[in-house]
Amino acid sequence: EETKMDEIIKSIASAGVTVIVSGGSVSEMALHFMEQYGIMCIKIASKWELRRLCSAVNATALVRLGPPTPEEMGFCDLVKVQEIGGRIVTLFTQTKSASDGCRLSTVILRASTSSLLADLERAVDDGVHACKNLCRNGRLVPGARATEIELSLRLKRFADTCPGLDQYAIRSFAKAMEFVPKTLAENSGQDA
């Protein structure tokens, strides 16, 4: 049994694996050989978290014990254990050298009360969903009347190309488009 386990862990290490993430228990003998071959072992009890990690590092969860194929192996630049806010956490870090880019990120929030923490969580959630919606549907326009200011600037440039009295009418229309944005700026205490 010991020889067989040594062969399995050696084949996994020779495939280039440096970190094994397990969804179940790992025997003491397997841990011994992983330590011998310099492989970090992490246990994640939640299947949802395991799937999430596989998605983040572009790996495939395996049910068999043996070396993974290059397509099944994930990629991560750095895996380290660090203390954040009094808790020991394992960080999987991907930098720009990741071939597929990082598709997942973790935001750590701390607050003095649970209600403040819930508010912070909602604010982050709203921001993430706003970015997600913007990426999915590019038909959204900027707020705070930025669209009207841009239209006003373009109309003024267009007015420069028009000869005669039309130029004055176009300039007046462009100036009228600036009314609401200027009022918003003045109400917020800005110099308009």
Helices and strands as residue ranges (DSSP letters): H 2-14, E 19-22, H 28-36, E 40-43, H 47-57, E 78-84, E 87-93, H 114-136, H 146-161, H 166-177, H 179-187
